[in-house]
């Protein structure tokens, strides 16, 4: 999943119509802080490149697995599934 470049930029005071593009320099593989950059293009066509940090959460912090009951016949060992 690619992070939304616009969420990494403080937009206060920037003109309407400004465009934010990630530079594919950051990866979201594995948890932790990842360095990247965003190109900010102003309505007049001028640009700035801003270094950003994206915090990638651990999947264990995102999901909450829950147990699901099952019924089996007497003496049958339930199979685990992946």
C-alpha positions as CSV (number, residue, x, y, z in Angstrom):
1,X,0.0,0.0,0.0
2,X,1.3,3.4,-0.9
3,X,0.8,6.2,1.7
4,X,-1.2,9.3,0.7
5,X,1.5,11.9,0.0
6,X,-0.7,14.8,1.0
7,X,-1.1,13.5,4.6
8,X,2.7,13.9,5.1
9,X,2.6,17.6,4.4
10,X,1.4,20.5,6.6
11,X,-0.9,22.2,4.2
12,X,-1.5,25.3,6.3
13,X,-0.9,28.4,4.2
14,X,-0.4,26.6,1.0
15,X,-2.5,27.7,-2.0
16,X,-5.6,25.9,-3.2
17,X,-4.8,23.6,-6.1
18,X,-1.4,22.5,-4.7
19,X,-0.6,18.9,-5.7
20,X,1.3,16.4,-3.5
21,X,3.1,13.4,-5.2
22,X,5.1,10.7,-3.4
23,X,8.5,10.0,-5.0
24,X,8.3,6.2,-4.5
25,X,11.4,6.5,-2.4
26,X,9.7,5.1,0.8
27,X,8.7,1.5,1.3
28,X,6.0,0.2,3.6
29,X,7.6,-3.2,3.9
30,X,8.0,-4.0,7.6
31,X,7.1,-1.9,10.6
32,X,8.9,1.3,11.7
33,X,9.8,4.8,10.6
34,X,10.5,4.9,6.8
35,X,12.1,7.9,5.1
36,X,10.7,9.2,1.9
37,X,10.0,12.4,0.0
38,X,7.0,14.3,-1.4
39,X,7.1,16.7,-4.4
40,X,4.8,19.7,-3.8
41,X,3.6,21.3,-7.1
42,X,2.1,24.8,-6.7
43,X,-0.6,26.1,-9.0
44,X,2.0,28.2,-10.9
45,X,4.0,25.0,-11.8
46,X,6.9,25.6,-9.4
47,X,7.9,22.7,-7.1
48,X,9.5,21.9,-3.8
49,X,10.7,18.5,-2.6
50,X,10.1,17.8,1.1
51,X,11.7,14.9,3.1
52,X,9.1,13.1,5.1
53,X,8.9,10.2,7.6
54,X,6.1,7.6,7.4
55,X,5.4,5.4,10.4
56,X,4.4,1.9,9.3
57,X,2.4,0.2,12.0
58,X,2.9,-3.5,12.9
59,X,0.1,-5.6,11.6
60,X,-0.4,-7.0,15.1
61,X,-1.3,-3.4,16.1
62,X,-3.8,-3.1,13.3
63,X,-5.8,-6.4,13.6
64,X,-7.5,-8.1,16.5
65,X,-8.1,-11.8,15.7
66,X,-10.9,-13.4,17.6
67,X,-11.6,-17.1,18.4
68,X,-14.4,-18.8,16.5
69,X,-15.9,-21.9,18.1
70,X,-16.2,-25.2,16.2
71,X,-17.9,-28.5,16.7
72,X,-16.2,-31.8,16.1
73,X,-17.2,-35.4,16.6
74,X,-15.9,-37.2,19.7
75,X,-12.3,-38.4,19.3
76,X,-11.7,-36.2,16.2
77,X,-8.8,-33.8,16.4
78,X,-9.7,-30.4,14.9
79,X,-7.6,-29.3,11.9
80,X,-5.8,-26.0,12.0
81,X,-6.2,-23.8,9.0
82,X,-3.9,-21.1,7.6
